Amino acid sequence: MALIALGLNHLSAPVALRERIAFAPEATGPALGELIALPGVREAAILSTCNRTELYCNVEAGAESSPFAWLHRHRNLGGTNIDEFTYRHHDADAVRHLFRVATGLESMVLGEPQILGQVKDAYTLARGARALDAPLERLFQNTFAVAKRVRSDTRIGTSTVSVAFTAVRLAERVFADLSQACVLLIGAGETIELAARHLTEARARRLIVANRTLANAHALAGRFGGYAIELSDLERHLAEADIVISSTAAREPVLSRRMVAAAIAARRRRPMFLVDIAVPRDIDPDVGTLDDVFLYTIDDLRDVIDENLRSRQQAAREAEAMIELSVEHFMDWWRALDLRNPVGGLRRAAEAGRDDVLARARALLARGKTPEEALDYLAHALTNKLLHAPSANLRAAALRGDIELLRAAERLFEAKPDDTEAAAPSERLPPASS
């Protein structure tokens, strides 16, 4: 067996490629069904966020390349060469990568907390698709425990800056006083809720929340004193917005160049600041070519995020040490799965030896030997059969100085005093000869 992790993220691939690879939640279950149906793929999970798409698989020897080939086919990449944008990790490196991802060490925002929830969502989807068995199940449970321990025992989450906070921080650079700005939030998920909270703290003048489901927009807008609209009403309200922050799960852009151009004209060329933190992107990239429009994607937020990196570097080093120890513990368990359990073989060999000696004892009786003679043969022959191989191996270990094996045998075969010294002479087995 082999554990593999493969994928691409904000460090290895541009957003244009990440959005082609991304999986919507409703598409993940069927995709997992296809993945575990591949020959040699025993288990699988898919983690897909705005910053990464990754496959975690348990595969048989020789099937390590199957998930990568499947991903290429499933996303219809055709002649696109994605090798230079992807990474692949095996066994301990795959375990380490998942631990690092869940603790926020691989995030655009070092230590950001949202990623753990996204890893848990990936685990839930994989369980729902019946794509997990004991190894990956244990890996994910260990992952959650490691992430919790890192959060509680280090300062990795202190003053953590989320992508949503970074978007608001960037908006404050353009609009020095958000109390004069109208902000349109597109979406109603966790990222948009975080953005709404930060905007409220910055005293934004007005919030408009647009969502495909009006009830969800109302629920979010109500918590922050905003106004809710349906996604279909975007065009009617777009011109009101000085700032637009968008994060939906739509597969196609929700804001087109035509829509934004019309809004700019209605605003009499007053500038608009747009931040698209969705993958796939919510705002047509061509919007950025319009005059008086400032469009930023999630990849453009990196400079702002880097300012907050230094304060968490020491905590990150502490987290790395904790992760290394956890990787070792998991790999000890993983390697034990590949070790043949000796108990079954030992029992089968003992039973075969017993049956052979018993058949010979019965043959002695058939040839006229007394029951005492047959039992005497049975006892001596069975004892010799059971002890011959261990005795020979221990003698060889003694000759080559294998102290570790001799001590293990001493612990394994240690006889209690009551088992031998207290036994009556007639109950003791005769000494083995081999």
N, C-alpha and C positions, 0 to 999 in steps of 0.2 A: 504494500500500500504506500501511497505518497500523498501528502498534503500539498496543495498548490494554491497560490493566490496570484491572480493576474488582473490587470486593469490599467487604467490611466487616470490621472488626476490633474489638478490645476498647475502642478509643477511640471508635468510631463507633456501636456497637450493643451492646445488653445481651445477656447470655448466653442469654436465652430465645429471641432471634431468631437468634443465632449457631448454636445447636444445630439449628435448623430448616434452616439453609443448609448445614451441614457435610456433607462427603462422606467416607464410610468408604473405606479403601484399596481394598477389593474392588469398590466401586461406581465408582471413579474412571475405570477403563479404559472401561467401557461409556458413561459420561457423556462422555468425550472423543470417543468414536466418534460420538455424536450431535452434539457441538459442531462437529467439523470437517466434518460432513455438511451443515451449514447453508450456504446460498448465500453466497459471498463470504468465508467463514472458511477461511483457508489452513492455519493452525497453531493449536495451543492447548495450554495446560498448566493444571492445577488444583492450587493449593496450599491444603490444608485442615488446620488445626491447631486446638488448643483456643482460640487467640486470634484466628484469622482464617480466612476462606475467600476466595480470590482467583482470578480467571481472567486468564491472560495469553494474548493472541491476536494473530495477524497477520492482518489483514483487508483486503479490497479496499475502495477508496473507495466510500462509500455503505452499507457493511455494518457500520459502527461500533456501531450499536445492537442488532445481532442477538444477540451473546452475552448482553447484559443481559436481553433479552426471553426468550431460551432459559432463563436461570437462573430467571426468574420462573415460567415454565411447568414446568420440570423439578422444582422444589421445591414445586410445588402451592401457591403463595402466594395464589392466588385474588385476592380484593379487597385483600389486604394492600399497603399503600403502603410500600415499603422505600427509596424515593428518599432520604429524609432520613437514612437510616442507611448509605448506600453512598457510595463514592467512585469516580471514574473518572479515569484518567490517559491521556494520549495521547503517543505518540512519545517525545521526550526525557524527559518527566515520567514515563512508564511505565518507561523504563529506570532512571531515578533511583530510582523507588519500589522496584523489585526489588533494586537494589544496597543500598538502605537496609534493606530487610527482611532480606536475607541477612547483613548485617553486624550486625544486632541493634539498629539505630537506631530501628526501628519497634516493637520488642518492649516488652512490659510491663516486663520487666527489661532496662534499657539494656545492650546488649552481650552478652546471654545467648548462649551458644554453641550450644544445641540447635537453633535455627532454621536454621542452615546445613545441618545434617543433614536437616531437614525439606524444605528447598528442593531438596536433592539427591534426596530420595525422590520429590518431585513431578516432577523432571526424568526420573528413571528410569521412573516410571509413564507419562509422556507418550511417552517413546521406545518403551516396550513396546506402547503403543497405536498406534504409528506416526503420532503426531499432530504430530511435529516435522519441519521442513525446515531448510535452511541458516540463515535469519535467527534463529529462536528457539534453534536449536542453538548458534549463535555467542553469542547473548545470555546463555544459561545458562553457557557456558564462561567468558565474560567476568565474569559474576557470581561464579563460584567463585574466579577469580583475584583479583578486587577484595576479596572477603571474606578471602581468605588474606593479602593484602597489608596490609589494615587490622589484622588480628589480629597480624601479626608486627611492624608498624611503629608501632603506637600502643599505648596502655595501656587500650584499650577493654575488654579482657577481664580486667584486673586486679581481683581480688577480686569477680568477677562473682557476683551472687546469682541463682540459678536459682529458678524457681517452686517446685521441690521444697524448696529450702533455706528459702524464705520460708514455706512451709507448716509446716516444722519450727520455724522461729523463732516463728511465731504460737502453735504448741502450747506452746512454752516460756514464753510469756506467761501461758498459762492454768495450766499445770502447771510450777511453778517448778523442780521436780526431776523430770526425766524418768526418773531411775533407779528411780522408784517406779511408772512407768506401763507398762501393756501397750498396744502399738500394733498395730492391724490394718491391713495394707496390702492394698488390693484392686487387682489388676492385676499385671503383671510386665514392663512396658515400661521405657523409659529413665527416665521421670520417677519411677516407683516405685523403681527401682534407686537413683537419686540420693537419694530420700527415705530409703531404707534405709541408705545410707552415712552421711547426716547424723545419722540417729537412732542409729546405732552409735557415732558420734563423741560424741554427747550422752549415751551410756551408758543408753539406754532399757532398762528391765528385761527386756522380752520382746517379740519380734516374731512376728506371725502373718502369713503371706503367703497370700492367697486368689486363685486364678486359675482360669479355665475349664479350662485344660490343667494337670493336676496336675504333669506333668513340669517345666513351666516354673516353677511355684510352688516345687517342690523345688530346682531349680537356683538360684533367687534366694535362697530361705531358707537354703540350705546355705552360701552365700558370707558370710552375715551372722549365722549362728548362730540362725536363726529356725525356725519350725514351719510346714509347708506344709499347706494344705487346699484342697479343690475349692470352686468358687464355690457349688455346691449345698449345701455344709455351712455357709454363712455364718450362717444362723439359729441353728445349734447353738453357735457360738462368739462370736456378736456381743456377748453380755453380758459376756464376759471383757475387752472392749476399753475402755480409758479414752479412747483416741484412735483415730480412723479416718481414714485418708487414702486417697482413691480416685481412680484414673485408669485407666479401661478404654476400649475402643473400642465398648462396647455401645451399641445404639441406643435402648434403654429403660432406666429406672432399675434398678439391681441391689439397692438398699436402699429398701424401702417404709416408709411411716409406720407400718404395722402391725408390721413387723419391729423397728423401732427402739423403738416403744412397749413391745413385749414385753421387749426387752432392758433398758430402763430399769426396768421393774417387777421383773425378775429381779435387777437391781443394787441394789434397795431405794433407788431414787431417787439413787444416786450419779451425778453428772453425766457426760455424754459430750461429747467435743469431736470434731466431724466436719469435715473439709475435703474438698470436692468440687472437684478440679481437672480434671475431664473435661468435654469438650464433644462431643456432648450430655451432659447431667448424669447422673451415676451415682446420685445420691441424690435421691429425691422432694423437691421444695421444701417440701412440707407437713410434712416432718420438722422443719423449723425452728419450727413452731408448738407443738411439745411442750415441756412443762416439763422443766427440767434437761438440755436439749439445746442445744448451741451449734453451729450449722451455718454454715459459711463456704463461699462459692463462689469460683471463681477471680477474679471481679471484686472480691471483698472483700480480696484480698491487696494491692491497690494502695497502701494507706497504708504498709504495712510496706516495700514495695519503694521508695517514694519517699525513705525515709531514706538509701538507698544511692546515690541519684542524683548528688549533687553531686560526689563524688570522680571521676566518669567524664565530667563535662561537657567538660573540656578535651580529653580524648581523642576525644570525640564531634565536637568542632569540627574536629580534625585529620582525622578520618575523613570528614567532610563535604567538605573540600577535596579529598581523594583521590578521592572519589566523583565530584565535579564534573568533574575532569579525565578520568576514565574514561568518563563520560557523553559528553563531547565527542568522545572518540576513537571510541566506538561509533557515535555519530550521523554522524560523517564517513563511516564505512563504510556505514551504513544509507542515507544520502542518495546515495551513489555507486551503489546498486542501481537507483535511479530514473533515473539518467542514461543516455541512449541511448549505447551504445558506438559511437563514430564509425567504428571500423575496418571493420565490416561494410558500412556504407553507402558508405564511401570505396571499398572494393574493388568493390562492385556498380556504382558509377558509373564506375569506371575500366574495368571489363570491358565495360560497355555502350558506352562511348566507343570502346574498342578494336574491338569487333565492328562498330560503325558505320563507322569509318575503314577497317577491313579490307575491308568490303563495297564501299566506294567505290574502293579500290585495285584490287580484282578487276574492278570495272566498267571502270576505265581500261584494264586489260589486255584486256578483252573488246572494247573499242572500238579496239584496235590500238596503244595506247601501249606503249612499250618497258618492260621490267622495271625499268630504271634510273629512268625517269620515275615509274613506279608506286611504287617504293621511296622516291624522293625525296618524293613526296606523302605517303606513309604516315608517314615520319619527322616531317615538319613538322606535318602535321595532328594526329597523335597527341600530339606535344609540346604544341601549342597547346591541345588539349582538356584535357589533364591539368593544365596550369598556368594556364588562364584564370581559374577561380574563385579559387584561392589568390592569384594576382597582384592581381586586382581587390579582394579583401577586404583584402589588405595595404596597397594604395594608400589605401583608405578609412580603414584604421586609422591610417596615417601622417597623413592629413589631420585626423583628429579627435584626434590625440595619444594614441592607445591604446598606450602604451609596453609594458604587460603582454602584449598580444597579439603585438606586434612581437618582444619578447624570447623569447616562447614559440616563435614561428615560427623565430627564429634558431637556437634549440636543436634544434627538430624537423628543420629542413631543412639544418642545418650540413653542408657537404660537406668530406670529408677531402681534404687536398692531393693525395694519390695518386689521388683519383677524377677530378680535373680537370686540374691542372697537369701531371701525368705522362702524361696521355692524349695519344696522337698526334692531330695536327690533324684527320685524316680520321675519327677516332672521336668527335669532339665533336659534340654536337647543335647545330643552328643556333639563333640567338637566338629567343626566343619573341616573337611579336607578338600582341597581343590588343586 
